[in-house]
Amino acid sequence: MKKPVIPNPLERRYLIERDAAPEASLRLAETYLAEGRGWEAIVFLQKAGAHDRLAALREEAVVAGDFFLVRELTRVLGDELPAAQWRTTSEAAAAAGKERYAASAHRMAERAEHRS
């Protein structure tokens, strides 16, 4: 079976701007995800209405300590991440040597605690 191809930047822009069936957007998002390109998959997951897949991607980002991806997915999902999840992100980032990510996630944990 032929491996799906990631569109070039111009084709990607066209795909973002046009209407597409949710199934087609989800297939494209999964192609990006299979290549480890979560950031680029977000817009197609949104177009597909794949809320559960966006939440799962955020969980993966929490475990990986990817502060910026967690923050973007939280924005896209329109919810607030609990302090415990931000702490997990911070710890994972620190373990991976991503000190700035860890510090940023730690600050978000503190903010979430104050909101509670």
Backbone torsions as a table, in degrees:
resi	resn	phi	psi	omega
1	MET	NA	136.8	-178.2
2	LYS	-73.8	135.6	179.1
3	LYS	-71.9	133.1	177.8
4	PRO	-60.4	146.1	-176.6
5	VAL	-102.4	135.5	174.6
6	ILE	-73.6	131.1	179.1
7	PRO	-69.1	152.8	175.7
8	ASN	-70.4	168.3	-175.8
9	PRO	-55.9	-39.0	-179.9
10	LEU	-68.1	-43.8	177.1
11	GLU	-63.6	-39.6	179.1
12	ARG	-60.2	-44.9	179.3
13	ARG	-59.1	-43.3	178.4
14	TYR	-61.8	-44.0	-179.5
15	LEU	-65.4	-33.9	177.9
16	ILE	-67.9	-41.7	-173.7
17	GLU	-78.6	-25.9	-176.8
18	ARG	-91.8	160.0	174.7
19	ASP	-75.0	143.5	179.3
20	ALA	-147.2	154.0	176.6
21	ALA	-64.1	143.0	178.9
22	PRO	-53.4	-36.8	-179.3
23	GLU	-63.7	-40.8	-180.0
24	ALA	-67.3	-41.4	178.5
25	SER	-64.7	-40.1	179.3
26	LEU	-65.5	-41.9	177.6
27	ARG	-60.1	-43.6	179.9
28	LEU	-65.3	-42.2	177.6
29	ALA	-59.5	-44.3	-179.7
30	GLU	-65.1	-32.1	175.7
31	THR	-64.3	-45.2	176.2
32	TYR	-61.5	-44.7	-178.5
33	LEU	-62.9	-38.4	178.9
34	ALA	-62.6	-25.5	178.6
35	GLU	-93.4	5.7	180.0
36	GLY	75.0	26.0	-176.0
37	ARG	-112.6	63.6	-176.3
38	GLY	-60.2	-39.9	-179.7
39	TRP	-57.4	-44.0	-177.8
40	GLU	-74.0	-21.3	179.5
41	ALA	-77.4	-24.5	-172.8
42	ILE	-54.4	-49.9	-176.2
43	VAL	-61.3	-35.7	-179.6
44	PHE	-76.5	-32.7	173.6
45	LEU	-65.2	-39.1	176.0
46	GLN	-62.0	-47.3	-179.6
47	LYS	-61.0	-32.2	-179.6
48	ALA	-81.8	-9.7	-176.4
49	GLY	68.4	29.9	-175.1
50	ALA	-88.2	64.8	-177.9
51	HIS	-57.1	-44.4	-179.4
52	ASP	-62.5	-39.0	-179.6
53	ARG	-70.8	-35.8	175.0
54	LEU	-63.1	-42.8	178.8
55	ALA	-64.2	-39.8	178.7
56	ALA	-66.1	-39.4	177.7
57	LEU	-63.9	-37.8	177.4
58	ARG	-64.5	-40.9	177.6
59	GLU	-60.5	-40.7	177.2
60	GLU	-62.6	-40.7	179.6
61	ALA	-66.9	-36.8	176.7
62	VAL	-60.2	-49.4	-178.5
63	VAL	-63.3	-33.6	179.8
64	ALA	-81.7	-11.5	-178.7
65	GLY	74.6	26.0	-178.5
66	ASP	-89.0	85.6	-175.7
67	PHE	-52.7	-48.9	-174.0
68	PHE	-66.9	-37.8	177.1
69	LEU	-68.4	-40.3	177.0
70	VAL	-60.8	-45.8	-178.8
71	ARG	-62.5	-44.0	-179.8
72	GLU	-64.9	-43.9	179.9
73	LEU	-66.4	-33.7	176.0
74	THR	-65.4	-40.9	176.4
75	ARG	-62.2	-46.9	-178.4
76	VAL	-63.7	-40.9	-179.7
77	LEU	-73.3	-18.5	176.5
78	GLY	70.5	29.5	178.0
79	ASP	-127.6	-174.8	177.3
80	GLU	-118.1	135.1	178.9
81	LEU	-82.8	133.6	178.6
82	PRO	-64.4	155.9	-179.1
83	ALA	-55.9	-38.0	-178.8
84	ALA	-61.1	-37.8	178.8
85	GLN	-70.1	-37.9	176.3
86	TRP	-65.4	-37.8	177.5
87	ARG	-64.4	-41.0	177.6
88	THR	-61.4	-41.8	177.5
89	THR	-61.1	-45.1	-179.6
90	SER	-61.2	-45.7	-179.5
91	GLU	-64.3	-41.4	179.7
92	ALA	-66.4	-39.7	178.6
93	ALA	-64.5	-43.4	179.1
94	ALA	-62.3	-41.9	179.7
95	ALA	-63.4	-29.4	180.0
96	ALA	-89.8	2.5	179.2
97	GLY	79.9	16.4	179.6
98	LYS	-96.8	77.6	-173.2
99	GLU	-62.5	-41.4	178.9
100	ARG	-65.9	-41.4	177.1
101	TYR	-61.1	-43.3	-179.0
102	ALA	-62.0	-45.2	-179.7
103	ALA	-65.1	-40.9	179.2
104	SER	-65.5	-42.6	178.7
105	ALA	-66.5	-35.8	177.2
106	HIS	-62.7	-43.2	176.9
107	ARG	-61.8	-40.3	179.1
108	MET	-65.8	-35.5	176.8
109	ALA	-63.1	-43.2	178.9
110	GLU	-63.6	-41.9	177.8
111	ARG	-62.9	-42.1	-179.8
112	ALA	-65.0	-35.6	177.2
113	GLU	-65.1	-38.0	-179.2
114	HIS	-71.7	-27.0	178.0
115	ARG	-74.5	-26.0	-175.5
116	SER	-73.0	NA	NA
